């Protein structure tokens, strides 16, 4: 009998924006721009043959406090609404919403909240925090690349990350 083993690779591209007046302050507070942000994933499974399927979550919310001069004080709080899973396939979405996977009835959100941030020699950051999925919280460290770009008169920042979530 084959057993389904699933690994999930998450890719988050978060466009966070705030008015320029706030950016002049020592600590910059950003609110997630859901229309320009993506929390995507790739599901890897192996049964009779290897399966790789990409998807995303359409409903996310979050905040970030980031000062490039004091990256250790960075705070991230990101919520992903599990019922918003989108794989462009109703059967697969139903499977992921079911009690066998995200169990959206009992666990409507996944949540990440940072605890520490450290600047790496290559210019990226390691953000360590608690990731809660299905009421199980694990401490993880995720790599983050930060890009800044003005957008329509509003200063914006892009935070990108990709990391694996593997079942024990």
C-alpha positions in Angstrom: 0.0 0.0 0.0 1.3 3.4 -0.9 1.2 6.1 1.7 0.6 9.8 0.7 3.4 12.0 1.9 3.0 15.6 1.3 5.5 18.4 1.6 4.5 22.0 1.1 6.7 24.7 -0.2 5.4 28.2 0.6 6.3 31.3 -1.4 5.1 34.6 0.0 5.5 37.8 -1.9 4.0 40.5 0.3 3.6 44.1 -0.9 3.3 46.2 2.1 2.6 49.9 1.9 2.2 52.9 4.1 2.0 56.7 3.6 5.4 58.5 3.1 4.9 60.5 6.3 5.0 57.3 8.4 8.2 56.2 6.6 10.1 59.2 8.1 9.6 57.9 11.5 12.3 55.6 13.1 10.2 52.4 12.9 8.2 51.9 9.7 4.8 50.3 10.1 3.5 48.5 7.0 0.0 47.1 6.4 -0.3 44.2 4.0 -1.7 45.0 0.6 -3.8 41.9 -0.1 -4.4 42.8 -3.8 -0.6 42.9 -4.5 0.5 40.1 -2.1 0.6 36.4 -2.7 1.0 33.4 -0.4 1.5 30.6 -2.8 2.4 26.9 -2.3 3.5 23.8 -4.1 2.2 20.4 -2.9 4.6 17.6 -3.5 3.2 14.0 -3.0 4.4 10.6 -3.9 2.1 7.6 -4.4 2.3 5.5 -7.6 4.0 8.5 -9.2 5.3 11.9 -8.2 2.8 14.8 -8.0 3.6 18.5 -7.9 0.7 21.0 -7.8 0.8 24.7 -7.3 -1.8 26.9 -5.6 -2.3 30.0 -3.5 -4.4 31.4 -0.7 -6.6 34.3 -1.9 -7.4 35.7 1.6 -4.5 36.9 3.8 -3.9 39.7 6.3 -0.9 41.0 8.1 1.3 43.8 9.4 5.0 44.4 9.5 7.2 46.8 11.4 10.6 47.2 9.7 13.4 49.6 10.1 16.5 48.8 7.9 18.7 50.4 10.5 17.4 48.1 13.3 16.4 44.8 11.6 16.5 42.9 14.9 13.4 44.9 16.0 11.4 43.7 12.9 7.9 42.4 13.8 5.8 40.3 11.4 2.3 39.1 11.9 0.7 37.2 9.0 -2.7 35.4 8.9 -3.7 33.1 6.1 -7.3 32.1 5.8 -7.3 28.4 4.9 -10.7 28.3 3.3 -9.3 30.6 0.6 -7.1 27.9 -0.9 -7.0 28.1 -4.7 -5.6 25.4 -6.9 -7.8 26.0 -10.0 -9.3 22.6 -9.3 -12.5 22.2 -7.1 -11.8 18.6 -6.1 -8.2 19.4 -4.9 -9.4 22.5 -3.1 -12.1 20.5 -1.4 -9.5 17.9 -0.4 -7.2 20.6 1.1 -10.2 22.2 3.0 -11.2 18.8 4.4 -10.4 17.3 7.8 -7.5 15.3 6.2 -5.6 18.5 5.5 -6.3 22.1 6.7 -9.7 21.2 8.3 -11.0 24.7 7.7 -14.1 24.2 9.8 -12.0 23.7 12.9 -8.9 25.7 11.9 -9.9 28.6 9.7 -6.4 30.3 9.8 -2.7 29.6 9.6 -0.7 32.2 11.5 2.9 33.3 11.6 4.3 35.8 14.2 7.9 36.7 14.4 10.1 36.5 17.5 13.5 37.6 16.1 15.2 38.8 13.0 18.8 38.8 12.0 20.6 40.2 9.0 22.6 37.7 7.1 26.0 38.5 5.4 24.4 38.1 1.9 21.9 41.0 2.7 18.9 38.7 3.3 17.2 38.3 6.7 16.4 35.3 8.8 13.1 35.8 10.4 12.4 33.4 13.3 8.9 33.0 14.6 6.0 30.7 15.4 4.0 29.2 12.6 0.7 27.7 13.7 -1.2 25.3 11.4 -4.1 23.2 12.7 -3.5 24.4 16.2 0.1 23.1 16.2 2.8 25.7 16.6 6.4 25.2 15.6 9.3 27.6 15.7 10.8 28.1 12.2 13.4 30.4 10.6 12.5 31.7 7.2 14.8 33.5 4.7 13.5 36.9 3.6 14.6 39.1 0.7 13.5 42.8 0.9 13.0 45.1 -2.0 11.8 48.7 -1.8 10.0 50.5 -4.5 7.8 53.6 -4.7 4.3 52.9 -6.0 1.7 55.6 -7.0 3.0 58.2 -4.6 3.2 55.6 -1.7 6.4 54.1 -0.6 6.1 50.3 -0.8 8.3 47.4 0.2 8.3 43.9 -1.2 9.2 41.0 1.1 9.8 37.6 -0.5 10.3 34.2 1.0 10.2 30.6 0.2 10.4 27.7 2.6 9.4 24.1 3.1 6.8 22.7 5.5 7.2 19.0 6.0 5.1 16.7 8.1 6.9 14.9 10.9 
